[in-house]
């Protein structure tokens, strides 16, 4: 299919789908996730330069859903061969994830540079209506073509990772999930598709809440506690935003408050358990009940008897003195 100059000018002037940098990031990750799904495990085995080129292609397609830069442009930018770029795009085309068209050449009546439309982009429906794409027919026609391109001997010497066979794209077992760095695995698997790249900032708010509780209360928070409360807090936020519209800043504040309350509850529970554990119990008085020898018992009884006799004698002397004083007082 040929795209004439007037149509191409309208394409370039069409309103961008992404308005902010965050929307552009999310759209790029969506397209990139599609590419990784097509390649499966083989994507990780591609050269870093090739993966960077794919990242750039997805980024350029975020605004309007297509990319029209030449293969040589990406090749020179990332120090790889133009043939590698063509093989990547052909794999995506055969998987039905992009549709290829050509600009009309200004030098002759034939085809010019290629234009690739991403099927997963929201604007693809618009371009399909505008140009009348028949996706199935285009894909079948491309599969029927037999490449007769001659091989460049100099390019053969360049070591590149082999691209996947066509059967890989139909196997879900080869799907790789791009994880967000710095976020626990369970939270990644559950909320990555919902919050995208913003999930890292939400998890950071939970960590800030844990640090605040740690500084104010003498308590040690385990890694398991932090991950568990982070999951519960983000899940509560997810439930909340399903019925209400919130800005990203409001979401961060809300998840911080939820996590802070949960950490405070955990700290109070642990402090109560520690208080119960360390209650001071007065020592019990030990009464010894060993059997004593007879001579010791007799000695102890004699001592008690002597003490009682002395006390009796002291009492009798005091009585005699009192009587004598009474008699003297009578005669006086």
C-alpha positions in Angstrom: 0.0 0.0 0.0 1.2 3.5 -0.9 0.8 6.6 1.3 0.8 9.7 -0.8 2.4 13.0 0.3 -0.9 14.7 1.2 -2.0 11.8 3.3 1.4 11.6 5.0 1.2 15.3 5.8 -2.2 14.8 7.5 -0.8 11.9 9.5 2.1 14.1 10.8 -0.3 16.9 11.7 -2.8 14.6 13.5 -3.3 15.3 17.2 -1.1 13.3 19.5 -2.7 10.6 21.6 -0.3 11.2 24.6 -0.5 14.5 26.3 1.9 14.1 29.2 5.2 12.5 29.8 3.6 9.9 32.1 1.0 8.9 29.4 3.9 8.6 26.9 5.7 6.3 29.3 2.7 4.1 29.8 2.0 3.8 26.1 5.6 3.0 25.4 5.5 0.2 28.0 2.3 -1.1 26.5 3.9 -1.4 23.0 7.1 -2.8 24.4 5.2 -5.4 26.4 3.6 -6.5 23.1 7.0 -6.9 21.5 8.3 -8.9 24.4 5.3 -11.2 24.2 5.9 -11.9 20.5 9.6 -12.7 21.0 9.1 -14.6 24.2 12.3 -15.9 25.9 14.3 -15.0 22.8 13.8 -11.3 23.7 16.2 -11.6 26.6 18.8 -13.1 24.3 18.8 -10.2 21.9 21.8 -7.9 22.0 21.4 -4.8 24.3 21.8 -2.6 21.2 18.9 -4.3 19.5 16.6 -4.1 22.6 17.5 -0.3 22.8 16.5 0.1 19.2 13.1 -1.6 19.8 12.6 0.6 22.8 13.2 3.7 20.6 10.8 2.4 17.9 8.0 1.9 20.5 8.7 5.4 22.0 8.4 7.1 18.6 5.1 5.3 17.9 3.5 6.5 21.2 2.1 9.8 19.9 0.3 8.8 16.7 0.5 5.0 16.6 3.1 4.8 13.7 6.8 5.2 13.1 8.3 6.2 9.7 12.0 6.5 10.4 14.2 4.5 8.1 15.8 1.2 9.1 19.2 2.8 8.6 18.4 5.6 11.1 17.8 3.1 14.0 20.8 1.1 12.9 23.2 4.1 13.0 21.8 5.2 16.3 22.4 1.9 18.1 25.4 0.6 16.2 23.6 -2.4 14.6 22.9 -3.5 11.1 19.8 -2.2 9.2 19.1 -5.9 8.4 18.6 -6.6 12.1 16.0 -3.8 12.3 14.2 -5.3 9.2 14.1 -8.7 10.8 12.7 -7.4 14.0 9.9 -5.5 12.2 9.2 -8.5 9.9 8.7 -10.7 13.0 6.2 -8.3 14.5 4.5 -8.0 11.1 4.1 -11.8 10.8 2.7 -11.9 14.3 0.0 -9.4 13.2 1.2 -6.7 15.7 2.1 -4.1 13.1 0.9 -3.2 9.6 3.5 -2.1 7.0 2.8 0.5 4.4 5.1 2.6 2.1 5.4 6.3 1.4 5.3 7.3 -2.3 8.7 8.2 -3.5 9.4 11.7 -4.7 12.1 10.5 -7.1 10.1 7.8 -8.9 6.6 6.3 -9.1 7.6 3.3 -6.9 7.6 2.8 -3.1 9.6 4.9 -0.7 10.5 4.5 3.0 8.3 2.1 5.1 5.7 3.2 7.6 4.8 0.8 10.5 1.4 1.1 12.2 1.1 -0.5 15.6 -2.1 -2.6 16.0 -2.1 -2.2 19.8 -2.2 1.6 19.6 -5.6 3.3 20.2 -5.2 5.3 17.0 -5.0 2.1 14.8 -8.7 2.0 14.4 -8.6 5.6 13.0 -5.8 4.7 10.5 -7.6 1.5 9.5 -10.7 3.6 8.7 -8.7 6.3 6.9 -6.6 4.0 4.7 -8.9 0.9 4.6 -6.4 -1.5 6.1 -7.3 -5.2 5.8 -5.1 -6.6 8.5 -5.6 -10.3 7.8 -5.0 -9.8 4.1 -1.9 -7.8 4.7 -0.4 -10.3 7.0 -1.2 -13.2 4.7 0.3 -11.4 1.7 3.5 -10.7 3.6 3.7 -14.4 4.7 3.4 -15.4 1.0 6.3 -13.3 0.0 9.7 -15.0 -0.5 12.7 -12.8 0.2 15.3 -12.7 -2.5 17.6 -10.2 -0.8 21.3 -10.9 -1.3 23.4 -11.5 1.8 26.1 -9.0 2.6 29.4 -10.9 3.2 30.6 -8.1 5.6 27.5 -8.4 7.7 27.9 -12.1 8.0 31.0 -11.5 10.2 29.0 -9.5 12.7 27.8 -11.7 15.6 24.2 -11.2 16.3 21.7 -13.2 18.3 19.3 -15.2 16.2 15.7 -14.1 16.2 12.9 -16.5 17.2 11.1 -18.9 14.9 7.6 -18.1 14.0 6.0 -20.7 16.2 7.2 -19.0 19.3 4.8 -16.2 19.1 1.8 -18.5 19.5 3.0 -20.1 22.8 1.9 -18.3 26.0 4.5 -20.3 28.0 7.2 -18.1 26.5 5.6 -14.9 27.7 7.9 -12.7 29.8 6.5 -10.2 32.2 8.6 -7.0 32.5 9.0 -6.3 36.3 9.3 -2.9 37.8 12.5 -2.6 39.7 12.4 -2.0 43.4 8.9 -3.5 43.9 8.3 -6.9 45.5 7.4 -9.8 43.2 3.8 -10.3 44.4 2.9 -6.6 44.2 4.4 -6.6 40.7 2.3 -9.5 39.5 -0.9 -8.2 41.0 -0.8 -4.4 40.3 1.7 -3.9 37.5 -1.0 -3.8 34.8 -3.1 -1.4 36.8 -0.6 1.3 38.0 2.1 0.7 35.4 5.3 2.6 36.2 3.6 4.6 38.9 3.6 1.4 41.1 7.2 2.2 42.1 6.2 5.6 43.5 3.3 4.1 45.4 5.5 1.4 47.0 8.0 4.2 47.9 5.2 5.9 49.9 4.7 2.7 51.9 8.4 2.5 52.7 8.3 6.2 53.9 5.4 5.3 56.2 7.4 2.4 57.6 10.4 4.6 58.3 8.3 7.2 60.1 6.9 4.5 62.4 10.4 3.0 62.9 11.8 6.4 64.0 8.9 7.3 66.3 8.5 3.9 68.0 11.2 1.6 69.1 10.1 -1.3 66.9 11.8 -3.5 64.3 9.8 -4.0 61.2 10.6 -7.2 59.3 10.8 -7.4 55.5 7.7 -9.6 55.5 5.7 -7.1 57.5 6.6 -4.3 55.1 5.7 -6.3 52.0 2.4 -7.5 53.6 1.3 -4.0 54.6 2.4 -2.6 51.2 0.2 -5.2 49.4 -2.8 -4.5 51.7 -2.4 -0.7 51.3 -2.1 -0.7 47.5 -5.0 -3.2 47.2 -7.1 -0.8 49.3 -6.1 2.1 47.0 -7.1 -0.1 44.0 -10.5 -0.8 45.5 -11.0 2.9 46.2 -10.1 4.3 42.8 -12.5 1.8 41.0 -15.4 4.0 42.1 -13.7 7.4 42.4 -11.5 9.5 40.2 -8.2 10.6 41.8 -5.1 12.3 40.7 -1.8 10.6 41.0 -0.7 12.9 43.9 -3.9 12.1 45.8 -3.3 8.4 45.2 0.2 8.7 46.8 -1.2 10.6 49.8 -3.9 8.0 50.3 -1.7 5.0 50.1 0.7 6.7 52.5 -2.0 7.3 55.1 -3.4 3.8 54.8 0.1 2.3 55.3 0.9 4.6 58.2 -2.2 3.5 60.0 -1.5 -0.1 59.5 2.1 0.3 60.7 1.0 2.1 63.8 -1.6 -0.6 64.6 1.2 -3.2 64.2 3.5 -1.3 66.5 0.8 -1.0 69.2 0.1 -4.7 69.0 3.8 -5.6 69.4 4.3 -3.2 72.3 1.3 -4.7 74.1 2.7 -8.2 73.6 6.1 -7.1 74.9 4.6 -5.5 78.0 2.7 -8.7 78.8 5.9 -10.7 78.2 8.0 -8.6 80.5 5.7 -8.2 83.6 7.8 -8.2 86.8 6.8 -11.2 89.0 8.0 -10.9 92.7 10.3 -13.7 93.7 8.6 -16.5 95.7 9.9 -17.0 99.3 11.5 -20.4 99.5 10.8 -22.3 102.7 13.4 -24.9 103.4 12.0 -28.1 105.0 15.0 -30.3 105.4 15.2 -32.6 108.4 17.5 -31.3 111.2 19.6 -33.5 113.5 18.4 -34.1 117.0 21.3 -32.3 118.7 20.6 -29.2 116.7 16.9 -29.3 117.5 17.6 -29.7 121.3 20.1 -26.9 121.2 17.6 -24.6 119.5 14.9 -25.6 122.1 17.4 -24.8 125.0 18.1 -21.5 123.5 14.4 -20.6 123.2 13.9 -21.8 126.8 16.7 -19.6 128.1 15.4 -16.6 126.3 11.9 -17.1 127.7 13.3 -17.6 131.2 15.3 -14.4 130.9 12.3 -12.5 129.7 10.2 -13.9 132.7 13.0 -12.9 135.1 13.1 -9.4 133.7 9.3 -9.1 134.1 9.4 -10.4 137.7 12.1 -7.8 138.7 10.0 -5.0 137.2 7.0 -6.2 139.2 9.0 -6.3 142.5 10.3 -2.7 141.9 6.7 -1.6 141.2 5.5 -3.2 144.5 8.4 -1.5 146.5 7.5 1.9 145.0 3.9 1.4 146.0 4.8 0.5 149.6 7.1 3.5 150.0 4.4 5.8 148.6 2.0 4.4 151.2 4.2 5.2 154.2 5.3 8.5 152.9 
